[in-house]
Amino acid sequence: MLEGSGAVEVVDAQIDAYNARDLDKILTYYAPGAVIRDARDGRFEDRGLDAIRAVFDTVFAANPDLHADTEEIFGVREWVAAHVVVATFRSGDQIAQDVHWLEVYRVIDGLVHELNIYRA
């Protein structure tokens, strides 16, 4: 958590930890009851730090060269929208491909409470 930081800075720092593949650091940006969900297709909804750790651990295991590039990011109060691009992303048994996401975060008191992912 970044004390006194705005919502956009929290999300930026979380993305930096993601790119560093630092699971422990990533989790410091999430509230204990945070939720990550596939907001477009409803394929998953994971709640709580243990579930979020498992999600990121699975993503990192399937994508050894993972790196997210933030094309655009902006915030309105506690809401942050980020257009993120990941080259050669693999999910499950799908072939690796470049993906674009709109990630919508809700940041309250310096912690992510929601991450809603819309895959393009």
C-alpha positions as CSV (number, residue, x, y, z in Angstrom):
1,M,0.0,0.0,0.0
2,L,1.2,3.5,-0.8
3,E,0.3,5.8,2.1
4,G,-1.2,9.0,0.9
5,S,-1.0,8.0,-2.8
6,G,-3.8,8.6,-5.3
7,A,-5.6,5.7,-6.9
8,V,-3.7,5.9,-10.2
9,E,-0.4,5.7,-8.3
10,V,-1.5,2.6,-6.5
11,V,-2.5,0.9,-9.7
12,D,0.7,2.0,-11.4
13,A,2.7,0.5,-8.5
14,Q,0.7,-2.7,-8.6
15,I,1.4,-3.1,-12.4
16,D,5.1,-2.5,-11.7
17,A,5.0,-5.3,-9.1
18,Y,3.2,-7.5,-11.7
19,N,5.9,-6.9,-14.2
20,A,8.5,-7.7,-11.6
21,R,6.6,-11.0,-10.9
22,D,6.7,-10.1,-7.2
23,L,3.6,-11.9,-5.8
24,D,4.2,-10.7,-2.2
25,K,4.5,-7.0,-3.4
26,I,1.4,-7.4,-5.6
27,L,-0.7,-8.5,-2.6
28,T,0.3,-5.5,-0.6
29,Y,-1.9,-3.4,-3.0
30,Y,-5.0,-5.5,-2.4
31,A,-7.6,-5.3,0.4
32,P,-8.1,-8.6,2.3
33,G,-11.6,-9.1,0.7
34,A,-10.6,-7.8,-2.8
35,V,-12.1,-9.4,-5.9
36,I,-10.7,-10.0,-9.3
37,R,-13.3,-10.8,-12.0
38,D,-13.7,-11.3,-15.7
39,A,-16.2,-8.6,-16.1
40,R,-16.8,-9.3,-19.8
41,D,-17.4,-13.0,-20.0
42,G,-17.8,-14.0,-16.3
43,R,-15.3,-16.8,-16.7
44,F,-13.8,-16.2,-13.2
45,E,-14.3,-14.3,-10.0
46,D,-11.7,-14.7,-7.3
47,R,-12.0,-13.1,-3.9
48,G,-9.5,-12.7,-1.1
49,L,-5.7,-12.6,-0.9
50,D,-5.2,-16.4,-1.1
51,A,-7.3,-16.6,-4.3
52,I,-5.7,-13.6,-5.8
53,R,-2.2,-15.1,-5.1
54,A,-3.3,-18.3,-6.8
55,V,-4.5,-16.3,-9.9
56,F,-1.2,-14.4,-10.3
57,D,0.8,-17.6,-9.6
58,T,-1.0,-19.5,-12.3
59,V,-0.6,-16.6,-14.8
60,F,3.1,-16.3,-14.1
61,A,3.6,-20.0,-14.4
62,A,1.9,-20.1,-17.9
63,N,3.7,-16.9,-19.1
64,P,7.4,-17.0,-18.3
65,D,8.2,-13.8,-20.3
66,L,5.1,-11.9,-19.1
67,H,5.2,-8.1,-19.3
68,A,2.2,-5.7,-19.2
69,D,2.5,-2.4,-21.0
70,T,0.1,0.3,-19.9
71,E,-1.1,2.2,-23.0
72,E,-3.3,4.6,-21.1
73,I,-4.4,5.1,-17.5
74,F,-6.6,7.6,-15.8
75,G,-8.6,7.9,-12.6
76,V,-11.8,9.4,-11.4
77,R,-11.9,9.4,-7.5
78,E,-11.6,5.8,-6.4
79,W,-11.9,4.4,-10.0
80,V,-9.0,3.8,-12.3
81,A,-9.1,2.6,-15.9
82,A,-6.0,1.2,-17.5
83,H,-5.6,0.0,-21.1
84,V,-3.1,-2.8,-20.8
85,V,-1.4,-4.8,-23.5
86,V,0.4,-8.1,-22.9
87,A,2.4,-9.7,-25.8
88,T,2.2,-13.5,-26.2
89,F,-0.2,-14.1,-23.2
90,R,-1.3,-17.7,-22.6
91,S,-4.4,-18.6,-20.6
92,G,-5.3,-22.2,-19.9
93,D,-4.9,-24.4,-23.1
94,Q,-5.1,-21.4,-25.4
95,I,-2.2,-20.5,-27.7
96,A,-0.1,-17.5,-26.8
97,Q,-1.4,-14.3,-28.3
98,D,-1.2,-10.5,-27.9
99,V,-4.0,-9.4,-25.7
100,H,-5.6,-6.0,-24.8
101,W,-7.4,-5.5,-21.6
102,L,-9.4,-2.7,-20.1
103,E,-8.8,-3.1,-16.4
104,V,-11.1,-1.1,-14.1
105,Y,-9.8,-0.9,-10.5
106,R,-11.6,0.4,-7.4
107,V,-9.1,1.8,-4.9
108,I,-10.2,2.8,-1.4
109,D,-7.8,4.0,1.3
110,G,-4.8,3.0,-0.9
111,L,-5.9,-0.6,-1.5
112,V,-7.5,-2.2,-4.5
113,H,-10.9,-3.6,-3.6
114,E,-12.0,-4.6,-7.1
115,L,-10.3,-5.4,-10.4
116,N,-12.7,-5.8,-13.3
117,I,-11.1,-7.1,-16.4
118,Y,-12.6,-6.6,-19.9
119,R,-10.6,-8.5,-22.5
120,A,-10.8,-7.0,-26.0
